[in-house]
Amino acid sequence: MTLLQIPVAGVAINDARKNAETDDSTWQAGLSLPLFIPQVYCTDAARRLSMTVFDIPCRMPRTNTTDRLVDLRKHARSIVRILKRTYPDAECALQHENAFQLLVATILSAQCTDERVNMVTPRLFATYPTPEKLAAAPQQNVEKIIQSCGFFRNKATSLRGMAQALVERHDGRVPDDLESLTSLPGVGRKTANVVLGTAYGIPSGVVVDTHVKRISKLLGLTTSSNPDIIERELMEILPKKEWINYSHRLIHHGRAICIARRPKCTECPLLKVCPRVGLPPLQ
């Protein structure tokens, strides 16, 4: 870290010291010094105050940020083109016929495979085909149907609460805006993005599931492990019109080729643009 020597008038320092009614750290942070200076050595004035270093909590400015963003966007466009050619018909793996069914299936898919959800939902949809019927369903009946999805008690509570909210606030219709969706019980941003993108064709964000998180890191599009940060970073570099399909295609890619424990890198259509971050060199 670079240390800058800044001359500070002793009178100004002493005046600030006299006016300070709190501890040294607060006094130091209150000095009107440039925000980009992480540490300041104050020589003559500091000696008078028996202090040698002022710690200023701040960050150094990033360099070449614009160039890096341009490069990432170019890299992302190359990935999108290859994914589009490889998986032209990729779509949501959760079986559904309308927005309500998709919302239910997405809530069930938390910590559960899409395949398992698709085994459970036919009976659930046949028994409770509308928000009104699901809202009036006994808790134990819903739990029994969805038990194999895991966390079935919490999910049953969320499903019934979501259905009741749809009936009470939206006349039984699934809303088509992010704020209304995320206000429903059991519905977070990821679930809302799935419904808006797949049911309504609205690119409200990028769905970050385990496949999207893992493969986006391998591709060098993000270094974060936080889904919220990953989503923000992907939204910044991916064309908005690709936000929906990027996730669908990457999920299919993760199941077919970029398998977590045994990626088929030599068969991968993305190999020429993939830095394979975190993987050992190919033999």
C-alpha positions as CSV (number, residue, x, y, z in Angstrom):
1,M,0.0,0.0,0.0
2,T,1.4,3.5,-0.9
3,L,1.9,5.9,2.0
4,L,1.5,9.5,1.1
5,Q,3.2,12.3,3.2
6,I,0.7,15.1,3.5
7,P,1.8,18.3,5.4
8,V,-1.0,19.4,7.7
9,A,-0.9,22.7,9.6
10,G,-0.5,22.3,13.3
11,V,-3.1,25.0,14.1
12,A,-5.7,23.2,12.0
13,I,-4.9,19.8,13.7
14,N,-5.0,21.3,17.2
15,D,-8.3,23.1,16.5
16,A,-9.8,19.8,15.2
17,R,-8.4,18.1,18.3
18,K,-9.9,20.7,20.6
19,N,-13.3,20.5,19.0
20,A,-13.4,16.7,19.0
21,E,-15.6,15.2,21.7
22,T,-15.1,11.6,20.8
23,D,-12.2,9.2,20.5
24,D,-9.2,9.5,18.2
25,S,-10.6,7.2,15.5
26,T,-13.7,9.4,15.1
27,W,-11.6,12.6,15.1
28,Q,-9.2,11.2,12.5
29,A,-12.1,10.1,10.2
30,G,-13.6,13.5,10.5
31,L,-10.6,15.3,9.0
32,S,-11.2,16.8,5.6
33,L,-8.6,14.7,3.7
34,P,-9.0,13.2,0.2
35,L,-11.0,9.9,0.4
36,F,-8.5,8.0,-1.7
37,I,-5.7,8.3,0.9
38,P,-5.5,5.1,3.0
39,Q,-2.9,6.3,5.4
40,V,-1.4,9.7,6.1
41,Y,2.0,10.4,7.8
42,C,1.8,13.9,9.4
43,T,5.3,14.8,10.4
44,D,5.7,18.1,12.4
45,A,2.1,18.4,13.4
46,A,1.9,14.8,14.3
47,R,4.9,15.0,16.6
48,R,3.2,17.8,18.5
49,L,0.2,15.6,19.1
50,S,2.4,12.5,19.9
51,M,0.8,10.8,16.9
52,T,2.6,9.3,13.9
53,V,-0.1,7.8,11.6
54,F,-3.6,8.7,10.8
55,D,-5.6,5.7,9.5
56,I,-8.2,6.8,7.0
57,P,-10.7,3.9,6.3
58,C,-11.3,4.0,2.5
59,R,-10.6,2.2,-0.7
60,M,-8.0,3.0,-3.4
61,P,-9.5,3.8,-6.8
62,R,-9.7,0.9,-9.2
63,T,-7.7,1.1,-12.4
64,N,-8.6,0.0,-15.8
65,T,-12.2,-0.8,-14.7
66,T,-13.7,0.4,-18.0
67,D,-11.3,-1.7,-20.1
68,R,-12.0,-4.8,-18.0
69,L,-15.8,-4.3,-18.4
70,V,-15.4,-4.0,-22.1
71,D,-13.4,-7.2,-22.3
72,L,-15.9,-9.0,-20.1
73,R,-18.8,-8.0,-22.2
74,K,-17.0,-9.1,-25.4
75,H,-16.2,-12.4,-23.7
76,A,-19.8,-12.8,-22.6
77,R,-21.1,-12.2,-26.1
78,S,-18.8,-15.0,-27.4
79,I,-20.2,-17.4,-24.8
80,V,-23.8,-16.4,-25.6
81,R,-23.3,-17.0,-29.3
82,I,-22.0,-20.5,-28.7
83,L,-24.7,-21.4,-26.2
84,K,-27.4,-20.2,-28.6
85,R,-26.0,-22.4,-31.4
86,T,-25.6,-25.4,-29.1
87,Y,-28.9,-25.1,-27.2
88,P,-31.3,-23.2,-29.5
89,D,-34.4,-24.7,-27.9
90,A,-33.5,-24.6,-24.3
91,E,-36.3,-23.9,-21.9
92,C,-37.3,-24.1,-18.3
93,A,-37.0,-27.7,-17.1
94,L,-39.9,-27.4,-14.6
95,Q,-43.0,-28.7,-16.2
96,H,-45.9,-26.2,-16.1
97,E,-48.9,-25.0,-18.1
98,N,-49.3,-21.5,-16.6
99,A,-47.7,-18.9,-14.3
100,F,-49.3,-20.3,-11.2
101,Q,-48.0,-23.8,-11.8
102,L,-44.5,-22.4,-12.6
103,L,-44.6,-20.4,-9.3
104,V,-45.5,-23.5,-7.3
105,A,-42.9,-25.7,-9.1
106,T,-40.2,-23.1,-8.5
107,I,-40.9,-22.9,-4.8
108,L,-40.7,-26.7,-4.6
109,S,-37.4,-26.7,-6.5
110,A,-35.4,-25.1,-3.7
111,Q,-32.8,-27.7,-2.5
112,C,-34.5,-30.2,-4.8
113,T,-33.9,-31.5,-8.3
114,D,-36.2,-30.4,-11.2
115,E,-36.7,-34.1,-12.0
116,R,-38.1,-34.8,-8.5
117,V,-40.3,-31.7,-8.7
118,N,-41.7,-32.9,-12.0
119,M,-42.6,-36.2,-10.4
120,V,-44.5,-34.5,-7.6
121,T,-46.4,-31.6,-9.4
122,P,-48.8,-33.6,-11.6
123,R,-50.7,-34.9,-8.5
124,L,-50.4,-31.5,-6.7
125,F,-51.8,-29.6,-9.7
126,A,-54.6,-32.1,-10.3
127,T,-55.6,-31.9,-6.6
128,Y,-55.2,-28.1,-6.3
129,P,-55.4,-26.6,-9.8
130,T,-56.0,-23.0,-8.7
131,P,-54.7,-20.5,-6.1
132,E,-58.2,-20.6,-4.5
133,K,-58.1,-24.4,-4.0
134,L,-54.5,-24.4,-2.8
135,A,-55.2,-21.6,-0.4
136,A,-58.0,-23.6,1.2
137,A,-56.0,-26.9,1.3
138,P,-55.3,-28.5,4.7
139,Q,-51.6,-28.2,5.6
140,Q,-51.2,-31.9,6.2
141,N,-52.6,-32.8,2.8
142,V,-50.2,-30.6,1.0
143,E,-47.3,-31.9,3.0
144,K,-48.2,-35.5,2.1
145,I,-48.2,-34.8,-1.6
146,I,-44.9,-32.9,-1.6
147,Q,-43.0,-34.9,1.0
148,S,-40.4,-36.3,-1.3
149,C,-39.3,-32.8,-2.3
150,G,-37.6,-32.2,1.0
151,F,-38.3,-29.4,3.6
152,F,-41.9,-30.3,2.9
153,R,-43.4,-28.7,5.9
154,N,-41.8,-25.3,5.2
155,K,-42.6,-25.6,1.5
156,A,-46.2,-26.5,2.2
157,T,-46.6,-23.5,4.5
158,S,-45.0,-21.3,1.8
159,L,-47.3,-22.7,-0.9
160,R,-50.5,-22.2,1.1
161,G,-49.3,-18.7,2.1
162,M,-48.5,-17.7,-1.4
163,A,-51.8,-19.0,-2.7
164,Q,-53.7,-17.1,0.0
165,A,-51.8,-13.9,-0.8
166,L,-52.6,-14.3,-4.5
167,V,-56.3,-14.6,-3.7
168,E,-56.4,-11.8,-1.2
169,R,-54.1,-9.3,-3.0
170,H,-54.2,-10.2,-6.7
171,D,-57.6,-11.8,-7.4
172,G,-55.9,-15.2,-7.8
173,R,-53.6,-14.0,-10.6
174,V,-49.8,-14.2,-10.5
175,P,-48.5,-10.7,-10.7
176,D,-46.0,-9.7,-13.4
177,D,-43.7,-7.4,-11.5
178,L,-40.8,-8.1,-9.3
179,E,-41.9,-6.2,-6.3
180,S,-45.3,-7.8,-6.0
181,L,-43.9,-11.3,-6.6
182,T,-41.2,-11.0,-4.0
183,S,-43.8,-9.8,-1.4
184,L,-45.5,-13.2,-1.6
185,P,-44.6,-15.8,1.1
186,G,-41.8,-18.2,0.0
187,V,-40.9,-16.1,-3.1
188,G,-37.4,-14.6,-3.3
189,R,-35.7,-12.8,-6.2
190,K,-34.6,-16.0,-7.9
191,T,-38.1,-17.5,-7.9
192,A,-39.5,-14.2,-9.1
193,N,-37.0,-14.0,-12.0
194,V,-37.9,-17.5,-13.1
195,V,-41.6,-16.7,-13.2
196,L,-41.2,-13.3,-14.9
197,G,-38.7,-14.6,-17.5
198,T,-40.3,-17.9,-18.3
199,A,-44.1,-17.2,-17.9
200,Y,-44.1,-13.5,-19.0
201,G,-41.0,-13.1,-21.0
202,I,-39.8,-10.2,-18.8
203,P,-36.0,-10.1,-18.2
204,S,-36.1,-8.9,-14.6
205,G,-32.7,-10.4,-13.8
206,V,-30.5,-13.5,-14.3
207,V,-31.5,-16.7,-12.6
208,V,-28.5,-17.9,-10.6
209,D,-28.9,-21.6,-9.7
210,T,-26.1,-24.0,-8.8
211,H,-25.2,-24.6,-12.5
212,V,-25.2,-20.9,-13.4
213,K,-23.1,-20.1,-10.4
214,R,-20.5,-22.8,-11.0
215,I,-20.1,-22.5,-14.7
216,S,-20.1,-18.7,-14.8
217,K,-17.1,-18.9,-12.5
218,L,-15.4,-21.5,-14.7
219,L,-16.0,-19.2,-17.7
220,G,-14.3,-16.3,-15.9
221,L,-17.5,-14.1,-15.8
222,T,-17.4,-13.7,-12.1
223,T,-15.2,-14.5,-9.1
224,S,-17.9,-14.3,-6.5
225,S,-19.7,-17.2,-4.8
226,N,-22.6,-15.0,-3.7
227,P,-25.7,-15.5,-6.0
228,D,-26.8,-11.9,-5.5
229,I,-23.4,-10.5,-6.5
230,I,-23.1,-13.0,-9.4
231,E,-26.5,-11.9,-10.7
232,R,-25.5,-8.2,-10.6
233,E,-22.3,-8.9,-12.4
234,L,-23.9,-11.0,-15.1
235,M,-26.6,-8.3,-15.6
236,E,-23.8,-5.8,-16.2
237,I,-22.0,-7.8,-18.9
238,L,-24.7,-9.9,-20.6
239,P,-27.1,-8.4,-23.2
240,K,-30.4,-7.8,-21.5
241,K,-32.2,-9.8,-24.2
242,E,-30.1,-12.8,-23.2
243,W,-30.8,-12.7,-19.4
244,I,-33.5,-15.3,-19.6
245,N,-32.0,-17.8,-22.1
246,Y,-28.5,-17.6,-20.6
247,S,-29.7,-19.4,-17.5
248,H,-31.8,-21.9,-19.4
249,R,-28.9,-22.8,-21.7
250,L,-26.3,-22.9,-19.0
251,I,-28.4,-25.2,-16.9
252,H,-28.8,-27.6,-19.9
253,H,-25.0,-27.3,-20.5
254,G,-24.3,-28.1,-16.8
255,R,-26.4,-31.3,-17.0
256,A,-25.1,-32.5,-20.4
257,I,-21.5,-31.5,-20.6
258,C,-20.1,-29.3,-17.8
259,I,-21.0,-31.8,-15.1
260,A,-19.8,-30.7,-11.6
261,R,-17.6,-33.7,-10.7
262,R,-16.7,-34.9,-14.2
263,P,-16.8,-32.1,-16.8
264,K,-16.4,-33.2,-20.3
265,C,-14.1,-30.4,-21.3
266,T,-12.7,-32.0,-24.4
267,E,-16.3,-32.3,-25.8
268,C,-17.3,-28.8,-24.7
269,P,-18.3,-26.3,-27.4
270,L,-17.2,-23.5,-25.1
271,L,-13.7,-24.9,-24.6
272,K,-12.0,-22.3,-26.9
273,V,-13.5,-19.4,-24.9
274,C,-13.4,-21.0,-21.4
275,P,-10.4,-20.2,-19.1
276,R,-11.5,-23.2,-17.0
277,V,-11.0,-21.2,-13.8
278,G,-10.1,-23.5,-10.9
279,L,-9.7,-26.7,-13.0
280,P,-6.4,-28.5,-13.5
281,P,-4.8,-28.2,-17.0
282,L,-6.1,-30.6,-19.6
283,Q,-3.7,-33.5,-20.4
